[in-house]
């Protein structure tokens, strides 16, 4: 039958081996669960970050050499990245987000992208606002034309400084070009100020057809055959608020025409 003490010793040794094996397995599982090391920052994002770190304390009118170099890096990268593809607006936005991914407050790079069908292809607006204070902001919009899986850079505009960046397509009414608004809001007073420019794109160039600047508390609405701008008059607003009265709001109406926009009417509306 054998010595009972020997059997007990063998059992203890077997249990010890099981426990050791279990601990090793658990350690192996935990090691497998560890996230892989992050890759080094992309060279483009690192280069942009190095340049942008020079901007705090620099006035916008003096920042041209730095912002211009950043613009060149971003636009050249997009042109190369898009050359053999027709990306979606979401993909372009993500590419821009990656380019500015290393920026930290007060630095910011905020993408603004559109993609719209035109003449059998796709027009892509790849834009961004580069900021380094609440007021110092530089805007860049690169326009690409994509067709049959290939994209080319058509033109670049810098829109208006100090604002953020938005787009609004104009309803097509039989003209041959693509028409759209680039607009943005500028902070700095008690109300945001609207700047909007109506552009025409002919496949190669952008041309301004109409624009308005610094509309106090301005709001824009694009309708089927007209564009409505609602705004306040700053001096009137200050006078009425000081007197504890509600200031009137104004509504300017512009008809959409083959040449751009034609003023129709400006009247008061309730605040």
C-alpha positions in Angstrom: 0.0 0.0 0.0 3.0 2.3 0.5 4.0 4.9 3.0 1.1 7.5 3.6 3.6 10.3 4.3 5.1 9.7 0.9 1.7 9.9 -0.8 0.9 13.2 1.1 4.2 14.7 0.0 3.6 13.8 -3.6 0.1 15.4 -3.5 1.5 18.6 -2.0 4.2 18.7 -4.7 1.5 18.2 -7.4 -0.7 21.0 -5.9 2.3 23.3 -5.7 3.0 22.7 -9.4 -0.6 23.4 -10.3 -0.6 26.7 -8.3 2.7 27.8 -9.9 1.4 27.0 -13.4 -1.8 28.9 -12.7 0.1 31.9 -11.5 2.3 31.7 -14.6 -0.8 31.5 -16.9 -2.4 34.5 -15.1 0.7 36.5 -15.5 0.9 35.6 -19.2 -2.7 36.7 -19.7 -2.1 40.0 -17.9 1.0 40.5 -20.0 -1.1 39.9 -23.2 -3.6 42.4 -22.0 -1.1 45.2 -21.8 -1.6 47.7 -24.6 1.2 47.8 -27.2 3.6 50.7 -27.0 2.3 53.8 -28.8 4.1 54.6 -32.0 6.2 57.8 -32.1 4.3 61.0 -33.1 4.0 61.4 -36.9 6.7 63.6 -38.4 4.1 66.0 -39.8 2.3 66.5 -36.5 5.7 67.0 -34.7 6.9 69.5 -37.2 3.6 71.5 -37.0 3.8 71.4 -33.2 7.4 72.7 -33.2 6.4 75.6 -35.4 3.1 76.4 -33.6 4.9 76.6 -30.3 6.5 79.8 -31.5 3.1 81.5 -32.0 2.0 82.4 -28.4 2.8 86.1 -27.8 3.0 86.8 -31.6 0.5 89.2 -33.1 -1.5 87.8 -36.0 -0.1 90.4 -38.4 3.4 89.4 -37.5 2.8 85.6 -37.6 2.9 85.2 -41.4 6.2 83.4 -41.7 5.2 80.8 -39.1 1.5 80.3 -40.2 2.6 80.3 -43.8 5.1 77.4 -43.2 2.4 75.5 -41.4 0.0 76.1 -44.2 2.6 74.8 -46.7 3.2 71.6 -44.7 -0.5 70.9 -44.3 -1.6 71.6 -47.9 1.4 69.7 -49.4 0.6 66.7 -47.2 -3.1 66.7 -48.2 -2.2 67.0 -51.9 0.1 64.0 -51.7 -2.2 62.0 -49.5 -5.3 62.7 -51.8 -3.5 62.3 -55.1 -4.7 58.7 -55.8 -8.0 58.7 -53.9 -11.3 60.4 -53.5 -11.7 60.6 -49.7 -14.8 61.4 -47.9 -15.2 64.6 -45.9 -14.8 62.4 -42.7 -11.5 61.0 -43.9 -10.2 64.4 -44.7 -11.3 65.7 -41.3 -9.5 62.9 -39.6 -6.3 63.5 -41.6 -6.4 67.2 -40.5 -7.0 66.2 -36.9 -4.0 63.9 -37.1 -1.8 66.8 -38.4 -2.8 69.0 -35.5 -2.9 66.2 -32.9 0.1 67.4 -30.8 -1.1 71.0 -30.3 -2.1 71.9 -26.7 -3.8 74.9 -25.2 -3.6 77.8 -26.1 -2.7 76.3 -29.5 -5.5 74.8 -31.6 -6.0 73.5 -35.1 -9.7 73.0 -35.9 -10.6 71.3 -39.2 -13.6 72.4 -41.3 -14.3 70.2 -44.3 -17.0 69.9 -47.0 -17.4 67.5 -50.0 -20.0 68.1 -52.7 -20.8 66.5 -56.1 -20.1 68.7 -59.1 -19.8 68.0 -62.8 -19.3 64.2 -62.4 -16.7 64.6 -59.7 -16.3 65.8 -56.1 -15.2 69.2 -54.9 -13.6 68.9 -51.4 -12.9 71.9 -49.2 -10.2 71.0 -46.7 -10.0 73.9 -44.3 -8.7 74.6 -40.8 -8.5 77.4 -38.2 -5.2 77.8 -36.5 -5.5 79.6 -33.2 -3.2 80.6 -30.4 -5.5 82.9 -28.4 -9.3 83.4 -28.4 -8.7 86.2 -31.0 -5.6 85.3 -33.0 -7.0 82.9 -35.6 -5.8 82.2 -39.2 -8.0 80.4 -41.7 -6.9 78.2 -44.6 -9.2 76.5 -47.1 -7.7 74.2 -49.8 -10.0 73.3 -52.6 -9.5 69.9 -54.3 -11.3 68.4 -57.3 -11.6 64.6 -57.3 -12.6 62.4 -60.2 -12.1 58.7 -61.0 -10.2 58.0 -57.8 -7.7 60.8 -58.2 -7.6 64.3 -56.6 -5.8 67.5 -57.5 -5.3 70.7 -55.6 -7.1 73.5 -57.4 -6.6 76.6 -55.2 -6.1 77.8 -51.7 -7.7 80.8 -49.9 -7.1 82.3 -46.4 -10.6 83.7 -45.9 -10.9 86.2 -43.1 -8.6 86.2 -40.0 -9.9 86.2 -36.4 -13.0 84.1 -37.1 -13.8 80.4 -37.0 -14.7 78.5 -40.2 -18.0 77.3 -41.7 -19.5 76.5 -45.1 -22.9 76.7 -46.8 -23.7 75.6 -50.3 -25.8 77.9 -52.5 -28.8 76.2 -54.3 -27.8 75.5 -57.9 -30.0 77.5 -60.4 -28.6 76.6 -63.8 -25.2 78.3 -63.7 -22.1 76.5 -64.7 -19.9 77.1 -61.6 -20.2 75.9 -58.0 -21.2 78.5 -55.5 -20.9 78.4 -51.8 -20.4 80.6 -48.7 -17.4 80.5 -46.4 -18.4 82.3 -43.2 -17.3 82.6 -39.6 -17.9 84.4 -36.3 -15.4 86.7 -34.7 -15.4 87.2 -30.9 -14.2 90.2 -29.0 -17.3 92.2 -28.2 -20.6 91.6 -26.3 -21.9 89.8 -29.5 -20.2 87.7 -32.1 -19.7 89.3 -35.5 -20.5 87.5 -38.7 -18.3 87.6 -41.8 -19.6 85.8 -45.0 -18.2 85.6 -48.5 -20.0 84.0 -51.4 -17.5 82.3 -53.7 -17.7 80.9 -57.2 -15.5 77.9 -58.2 -15.0 77.1 -61.8 -12.8 74.1 -61.4 -9.6 76.0 -61.1 -10.1 79.3 -59.2 -12.2 80.9 -56.5 -13.9 84.3 -57.2 -15.7 86.4 -54.6 -19.2 87.3 -55.8 -20.5 89.0 -52.6 -19.4 89.6 -49.0 -20.4 91.1 -45.7 -18.1 91.8 -42.8 -18.5 92.1 -39.0 -22.4 91.9 -38.9 -23.0 92.5 -35.2 -24.7 89.3 -33.8 -25.2 88.3 -37.4 -27.1 85.2 -38.4 -27.3 83.9 -42.0 -30.0 81.8 -43.6 -29.7 80.5 -47.1 -33.1 79.8 -48.7 -34.1 78.5 -52.2 -34.0 81.9 -53.9 -32.6 84.3 -51.4 -30.2 84.8 -48.5 -31.3 86.5 -45.3 -28.9 88.2 -42.8 -30.3 89.1 -39.4 -28.2 91.4 -37.3 -28.0 94.2 -34.7 -26.7 97.7 -35.2 -24.0 98.1 -32.5 -24.6 101.7 -31.6 -28.4 101.2 -31.5 -27.9 98.0 -29.4 -25.7 99.9 -26.8 -28.1 102.8 -26.6 -31.2 100.7 -26.1 -29.6 98.3 -23.6 -28.2 101.2 -21.6 -31.8 102.6 -21.5 -33.0 99.2 -20.4 -35.0 98.7 -23.6 -35.0 95.9 -26.1 -33.1 96.9 -29.2 -34.6 96.2 -32.7 -33.1 93.5 -34.8 -32.6 94.1 -38.5 -33.2 91.7 -41.4 -31.5 92.2 -44.8 -32.8 90.2 -47.8 -30.7 89.4 -50.9 -32.0 87.7 -54.0 -29.9 85.0 -55.6 -29.0 86.0 -59.1 -26.6 84.8 -61.9 -24.1 87.5 -60.8 -24.3 86.7 -57.1 -26.6 88.4 -54.7 -28.8 91.4 -55.2 -30.0 93.5 -52.3 -33.8 93.6 -52.0 -34.8 95.0 -48.6 -33.6 95.8 -45.0 -36.2 96.2 -42.3 -36.7 95.9 -38.6 -37.9 92.8 -36.9 -38.7 92.1 -33.2 -35.6 91.4 -31.0 
